[in-house]
Amino acid sequence: GEDVEQSLFLSVREGDSSVINCTYTDSSSTYLYWYKQEPGAGLQLLTYIFSNMDMKQDQRLTVLLNKKDKHLSLRIADTQTGDSAIYFCAEISDTGRRALTFGSGTRLQVQP
Amino acid sequence: GAGVSQTPSNKVTEKGKYVELRCDPISGHTALYWYRQSLGQGPEFLIYFQGTGAADDSGLPNDRFFAVRPEGSVSTLKIQRTERGDSAVYLCASSPKGQGNTGELFFGEGSRLTVL
């Protein structure tokens, strides 16, 4: 079945860039996503990338996709304390289950 | 409301009891999903509805879990004979489209279930 892996924790200083990494196993993944979860809140979609793209930029967020290595990353420029949250990588494919498969999340801690 | 609404936000029950969790999706969203999130884990898929029918229930862990969406809007997740291992946050999400969509899901804040 599909599997999505992420590192558990990342700590950065305010103003630095953060890079959160994710690997996945489903070679038929169609879309890949980054969701953000703040304490006591629901998951919020940050951005997504179609599998035939290798990069997508949206303001402070840059998503890089290496389809050959099945590696996805999220770069947050000029990280702020308000970016402290858990970030989930997720994927969906056109075959099999038509629902997102999530990683276990990376907790980002931004030090002032 | 504008977002996905889930009730109750918190539910404490005793082992062996029956529990119902409700989800009210965004109006007009045809797809509805239930996920379960245990502490320190990512959301785990349970079941997906397209309209009134369960399009994929392969994530339901056993026959104690059941979900319905009789009119294609509100959904209820039902758990019989609850066990301590059922303790988790149950997340509901809806989407304006179903199969083949971009996959953007709109999540509620979840129902935290604690089984004592």
Boltz contact constraints between the chains, C-beta under 6 A:
constraints:
  - contact:
      token1: [A, 31]
      token2: [B, 102]
      max_distance: 6.0
  - contact:
      token1: [A, 31]
      token2: [B, 103]
      max_distance: 6.0
  - contact:
      token1: [A, 42]
      token2: [B, 107]
      max_distance: 6.0
  - contact:
      token1: [A, 42]
      token2: [B, 108]
      max_distance: 6.0
  - contact:
      token1: [A, 42]
      token2: [B, 109]
      max_distance: 6.0
  - contact:
      token1: [A, 43]
      token2: [B, 107]
      max_distance: 6.0
  - contact:
      token1: [A, 45]
      token2: [B, 104]
      max_distance: 6.0
  - contact:
      token1: [A, 88]
      token2: [B, 42]
      max_distance: 6.0
  - contact:
      token1: [A, 92]
      token2: [B, 103]
      max_distance: 6.0
  - contact:
      token1: [A, 97]
      token2: [B, 56]
      max_distance: 6.0
  - contact:
      token1: [A, 98]
      token2: [B, 99]
      max_distance: 6.0
  - contact:
      token1: [A, 99]
      token2: [B, 33]
      max_distance: 6.0
  - contact:
      token1: [A, 99]
      token2: [B, 45]
      max_distance: 6.0
  - contact:
      token1: [A, 99]
      token2: [B, 48]
      max_distance: 6.0
  - contact:
      token1: [A, 100]
      token2: [B, 103]
      max_distance: 6.0
  - contact:
      token1: [A, 102]
      token2: [B, 42]
      max_distance: 6.0
  - contact:
      token1: [A, 102]
      token2: [B, 43]
      max_distance: 6.0
  - contact:
      token1: [A, 103]
      token2: [B, 42]
      max_distance: 6.0
  - contact:
      token1: [A, 104]
      token2: [B, 41]
      max_distance: 6.0
  - contact:
      token1: [A, 104]
      token2: [B, 42]
      max_distance: 6.0
  - contact:
      token1: [A, 105]
      token2: [B, 42]
      max_distance: 6.0
